[in-house]
Amino acid sequence: MLRMAEPIIHHRHPEFAELFTRVCGNLRYVFQTKHEVFTLTSSGTGAMEAVVCNIHSPGETALYVNGGKFGERWGEILRAYGINAVEVKVEWGDSVLPRHIEAALEEHPHAKAVYLTHSETSTGAATDVRAIARIAGRRGDVLTIVDGITAVGAMELRMDEWGIDCVVTGSQKGLMIPPGLAFVAVSPKAWERVKSSRLPRYYFDLRAAQKALEANDTPWTPAISLVVGLDAALTMIRQEGIERVWARHARLGTALRAAVQAVGLQILAKEPSNALTAIRIPESVDSGKFSTLLKKTYGITAAGGQGHLAGRIVRISHLGYYDELDMVAVISAIEMALTDCGFVFERGAGIRAAQESFARHSS
Ligand SMILES: Cc1ncc(COP(=O)(O)O)c(C=O)c1O
């Protein structure tokens, strides 16, 4: 990542064009698509907004799944653009079932798109985007839009093969570089919508991004140092191989879940994401004290719950540049912080469960 400290190159210079061509090719590999992946300079939410304002026209209807903070955000963005946003609500921690989407599409036959969150970061729940894309795809006119912000580069996602129309992500998650870049991958079916959309857009106009891409460039000055860092990060992913990257995340997630259960705690999500794990904190444990101990005493940063889950869960991410020994250190810290909080369990049970899980799912 030291490459990000190098002197800035000019983005209208052939040196950038060469680097950006390689980056775009590697992004297509990570998203598993042959089509364009646009690079925007913004956080992940910018890419979510870019999809909405590029594929809709005023007054259209779209479905979105609210199973957490980020699913809820799709609804907020859609409404900000005057789209009739129909919520498919699931309990936070649960995952929407394909038949719920089928029923919602029956009820709203004019819906133009279904908005999903592959890995709902506020709950650690995963969505079966593949099955839902199949259902939506049967309806001809419905696009499947996936927030892949904690999923891309962590969980199996095959955009073209699974018939997904747009996938968005941000630079700071599975792509392992600092925040500041966001990405939108667009299928040919979604591109037809981009061409006919009548919503206002300027900075995030994907038609401008497409035109610039023809010259291996972006329409506006990109966060050049981040693009340089991304080149290095994508090269790492390419060298490991995307399937192995997914398998490593699955191995880490499986081991942490086994460890958490072995110490007597519960996982919030019924269908857990492999990018992060939300652990239910028992009432006998002060979640604030637990998180502070993890951070200040053991050097592990964990996130608390959002919305009504505040104080009730702790979220541990295992995303990106992360291996088995990192996970063992995290589990040790969890065990020690739990002990410090007075929680009674068999010490070492989590570490043992994780090691057994690693042995069962060796790389
Ligand atoms: C699933 C998901 N969607 C959307 C976002 C918003 O991304 P950003 O904060 O980069 O705008 C996040 C951020 O954590 C996320 O995890």
The ligand as an SDF file (V2000), in Angstrom:
LIG
                    3D

 16 16  0  0  0  0  0  0  0  0999 V2000
  -23.6600   -2.8870    3.0870 C   0  0  0  0  0  0  0  0  0  0  0  0
  -23.2840   -1.4320    3.0920 C   0  0  0  0  0  0  0  0  0  0  0  0
  -23.9380   -0.5900    2.2830 N   0  0  0  0  0  0  0  0  0  0  0  0
  -23.6520    0.7130    2.2460 C   0  0  0  0  0  0  0  0  0  0  0  0
  -22.6510    1.2440    3.0290 C   0  0  0  0  0  0  0  0  0  0  0  0
  -22.3450    2.7010    2.9530 C   0  0  0  0  0  0  0  0  0  0  0  0
  -21.0650    2.8890    2.4310 O   0  0  0  0  0  0  0  0  0  0  0  0
  -20.2530    4.2400    2.6980 P   0  0  0  0  0  0  0  0  0  0  0  0
  -20.2090    4.4520    4.1660 O   0  0  0  0  0  0  0  0  0  0  0  0
  -18.9040    3.9160    2.0830 O   0  0  0  0  0  0  0  0  0  0  0  0
  -20.9570    5.3250    1.9790 O   0  0  0  0  0  0  0  0  0  0  0  0
  -21.9390    0.4230    3.8880 C   0  0  0  0  0  0  0  0  0  0  0  0
  -20.8920    0.9680    4.7620 C   0  0  0  0  0  0  0  0  0  0  0  0
  -20.4300    0.3350    5.6830 O   0  0  0  0  0  0  0  0  0  0  0  0
  -22.2500   -0.9570    3.9230 C   0  0  0  0  0  0  0  0  0  0  0  0
  -21.5900   -1.7930    4.7160 O   0  0  0  0  0  0  0  0  0  0  0  0
  1  2  1  0
  2  3  1  0
  2 15  2  0
  3  4  2  0
  4  5  1  0
  5  6  1  0
  5 12  2  0
  6  7  1  0
  7  8  1  0
  8  9  2  0
  8 10  1  0
  8 11  1  0
 12 13  1  0
 12 15  1  0
 13 14  2  0
 15 16  1  0
M  END
$$$$
